[in-house]
Amino acid sequence: MPHMTPRTSKDIVIDAWRAFASRDAARIADCFTPDAQWLAPEGNATAIALDCTHHMIGRDAIVHFLTVTFPKLFVADILVELGAIHANDETVIVEERMQATLANGRRYDNTYCFVFVLEGERIARVREYMDTMRGWTCIFGKEVRV
């Protein structure tokens, strides 16, 4: 029987991105601890457009966002390009670019940095950073933020 190499933290996060892209709730749920948290900048355009929280608490909330809420805004032509990925033990940092067609017909194109913290082979915390002004302009145009 061949020797199986354990998955690295980098492998775990790359596999999670594949699960996110599948929009398969069971696959996505398997990536997170039950009490996982996902924190994005407060008042970010995606949260405003979807009238949802910027801080998801619990695996079920995260899975619901990725499989039900997210597709209501990002409706077609979704392209996620992973850039640099840096990992040490339980922390993985991912640079990413996402492009999509939005529900309002606009094109979305923004860059992100995600910090994943793992517990074993599951994601316990995600801290999401993005160009919030660019996200706002992609989603709402030049409208003034209130």
C-alpha positions, 0 to 999 in steps of 0.5 A, spaced: 500 500 500 503 506 498 504 511 503 499 517 503 502 524 505 498 528 509 495 534 506 498 540 508 494 547 510 495 549 503 492 543 500 486 544 505 485 551 503 486 550 495 481 544 496 476 549 500 476 553 494 474 548 489 468 546 494 466 553 494 466 553 486 462 547 486 456 550 490 455 543 493 453 545 500 455 538 503 462 539 500 463 546 503 460 544 510 465 539 510 471 544 510 469 548 516 468 547 523 461 548 526 463 554 530 467 557 524 467 565 523 468 569 516 469 576 517 469 581 511 470 589 512 464 592 515 459 596 510 462 592 504 458 593 498 457 585 497 454 585 504 450 592 503 447 589 496 445 583 499 443 586 505 447 581 509 452 581 515 459 582 514 461 577 519 458 570 519 458 566 525 457 558 524 458 553 519 451 553 517 451 561 516 457 560 511 454 555 507 448 559 506 452 565 504 456 561 499 450 557 496 444 561 497 446 568 498 452 569 494 449 567 487 443 572 488 449 578 486 454 574 482 450 571 477 454 569 471 461 568 468 464 567 475 472 567 475 476 566 481 484 566 480 488 564 486 495 568 486 500 567 491 498 562 497 503 563 503 502 557 509 505 556 515 502 550 520 495 553 521 495 559 517 494 560 510 494 567 506 491 567 499 491 572 494 485 572 489 482 576 484 474 575 482 471 577 476 463 576 475 457 578 472 452 581 477 445 581 477 444 588 475 448 587 469 455 590 471 462 587 471 465 585 477 473 585 478 476 585 484 482 583 488 482 580 495 487 577 501 484 572 505 487 569 512 485 562 513 486 559 520 485 552 521 483 547 526 486 540 524 483 539 517 478 544 517 477 552 517 476 555 523 476 563 521 476 567 515 479 574 515 477 577 508 480 583 506 478 587 499 479 593 495 472 596 498 472 602 494 473 598 487 468 593 490 463 599 491 464 602 484 463 595 481 457 594 484 453 601 485 457 605 480 459 612 482 453 612 487 455 616 494 455 611 499 450 613 505 
